């Protein structure tokens, strides 16, 4: 099943993920409904967000160099990204982690490993809410 965003455009997703396997899985799950740009660092995420407007950002938290939470906080205050969904897509699942990520600039949280349907439904609902 393919989901289309307004006017039959694919959902523009910035996937920030340094793990090759996780990036491959996430890309495969979303390939029919999303146009995905993949970067591996928080610094690159900020750079890409400055060049292109994304509908959704999927942010790994445990990144090398600048962590995903810091990058999410910076992107959150960039013009045009104040209300963009930024999903903490992370293996951090200890008590209090979700709350920390939501207070730090992420708008949503999905722990790894995730169910394919959970990721698809989340991305679809985030775009539907924005329309």
C-alpha positions in Angstrom: 0.0 0.0 0.0 1.3 3.4 -0.9 0.4 6.6 1.0 0.6 9.9 -0.7 1.0 13.3 0.8 -1.0 16.3 -0.5 -1.2 16.5 -4.3 0.4 13.0 -4.6 3.8 14.1 -3.5 5.8 11.7 -1.4 6.4 12.6 2.3 9.8 14.2 2.6 11.6 12.5 5.5 15.1 13.3 6.9 16.4 10.1 8.4 19.3 10.8 10.8 20.8 7.4 11.6 24.4 6.3 11.9 23.7 2.5 12.1 23.8 1.0 8.6 21.3 -1.8 9.4 18.8 0.5 11.2 19.0 2.9 8.2 18.4 0.1 5.7 15.4 -1.2 7.7 13.8 2.2 8.1 14.4 3.1 4.5 12.8 -0.2 3.3 9.8 0.3 5.5 9.1 3.8 4.2 10.3 3.5 0.6 6.8 3.4 -1.0 5.4 6.4 0.7 8.4 8.7 1.5 11.2 10.5 -0.2 14.1 9.9 2.2 17.3 11.8 2.7 19.7 9.9 4.9 22.4 11.5 7.0 24.6 10.0 9.7 25.4 12.9 12.1 23.6 15.7 14.0 25.7 18.2 12.2 24.6 16.9 8.8 21.0 16.9 9.9 21.2 20.6 10.7 22.9 21.3 7.4 20.2 19.4 5.4 17.4 21.0 7.3 18.8 24.4 6.4 18.8 23.4 2.7 15.5 21.6 2.3 12.1 21.6 4.0 11.2 18.1 5.4 7.7 17.0 6.5 9.1 14.6 9.2 12.5 14.1 10.8 13.4 10.7 12.2 16.2 11.3 14.6 18.4 8.7 16.2 19.6 10.0 19.6 22.9 8.1 20.0 24.9 9.7 17.2 28.6 10.3 17.0 29.7 13.8 17.6 26.7 16.0 18.2 24.0 13.8 19.6 20.5 13.6 18.1 18.8 15.4 21.0 21.1 18.5 20.6 20.5 18.4 16.8 16.8 18.2 17.3 16.8 21.2 19.7 18.7 23.3 17.1 16.5 22.2 14.2 13.4 22.9 16.3 14.2 26.7 16.5 15.1 27.0 12.8 12.6 29.0 10.7 10.0 26.6 9.3 10.7 23.8 11.7 8.9 25.1 14.8 6.0 22.6 14.2 7.7 19.9 12.1 7.4 16.5 13.7 10.8 15.3 15.0 10.6 11.7 16.1 13.2 10.3 18.5 13.8 6.9 16.8 16.1 5.3 19.4 17.1 2.3 21.4 17.2 4.5 24.5 14.2 3.1 26.4 15.0 3.6 30.1 12.6 5.2 32.5 12.6 9.0 31.8 14.3 8.8 28.4 11.1 9.5 26.5 10.3 12.5 28.6 13.8 13.9 28.2 13.6 13.6 24.4 10.2 15.2 24.3 11.4 18.1 26.4 14.6 18.5 24.4 13.0 19.2 21.0 11.5 16.0 19.8 7.7 15.9 19.3 7.4 12.1 19.2 9.2 9.0 20.4 9.5 5.5 18.9 11.8 2.9 20.5 13.9 0.5 18.5 13.3 -2.2 17.6 9.9 -1.0 16.3 7.1 -2.8 14.6 6.9 -2.0 10.9 3.3 -1.0 11.3 4.1 1.3 14.2 6.5 3.3 12.1 4.3 3.5 9.1 1.2 4.5 11.1 3.2 7.1 13.0 4.6 8.8 9.9 1.2 8.6 8.2 -0.6 10.2 11.2 2.0 12.9 11.5 1.5 14.0 8.0 -2.3 13.8 8.2 -2.2 16.0 11.3 -0.2 18.6 9.4 -2.7 18.8 6.6 
